[in-house]
């Protein structure tokens, strides 16, 4: 589990990826390690997360489990840079272990980053993908205890120029009413009055 002692800036996590890349190059893998970042790292990469909250403890990736040699390299970087042991993890794939299911929930689209890394294929979730992920997370925030999801969602909406509840509903309709708590929170935040 993550703790506040390992809060990292974007620069620190980019440095960790560079260290990891060096280790992975030495492993002579058949293909680059895929990192499909979603969450705080992606938000910071886009410059969306507010400066006073511009940190995270890890890079969440929507990918299958890495092989043991890659996991060992991730842990070595954690030890060397005093990071969370699983600073790069796929915990967001949940117990289902079904990457495609998680990606379909978010209607995920990934944007490849030109990083200069040789053994890592870094892709960021698109802004709409991040928004859908944060809608789901915000809907569960009362139970998860994750304080960052609602502010992240509101920052994503501002970044997209969405400042009314009507614009939000147009951009991110919830026809099946799957996420009522998140939509109520957005309505309150955008001053839409009572949730309908």
C-alpha angles and dihedrals in degrees: 000000000000124000134195093247089076099052108147135195122226090258092054092052092046087053089050090053090051091051090047091049091056091052093046092050088057089052090061093218121193092240138007117278109255117230114184100184121207127166132025097353091054092045091052092045089058092044091242102122110084117255093247089056099036097130139083135176098230151007111252113208129191096218139111119270114291121239118265094259091055092046090051090052091050089053092047090055089049091054094045096047099032094244133149106287091242096038086148111043146145096220089130089070085075125202092312090077085203108132092182092054092052092045091050092050088059094036081231126209119182128210116207114228125218099227106148089238111143103200101030126073101202117197126174125212110250117253092255089049090052090048093053090047091051092048088057092044093046090051088059097037094103089061101031095052090221104148096187100064100078095045089046091052093049091048089051091052092049090048089056093047093249106147104150131062090235090057089049092052091049094050097038111023118185099202093167095046092235096148108037096153092054093048091048090051091050091048090053093046093049092046095246092144120219116017113250 
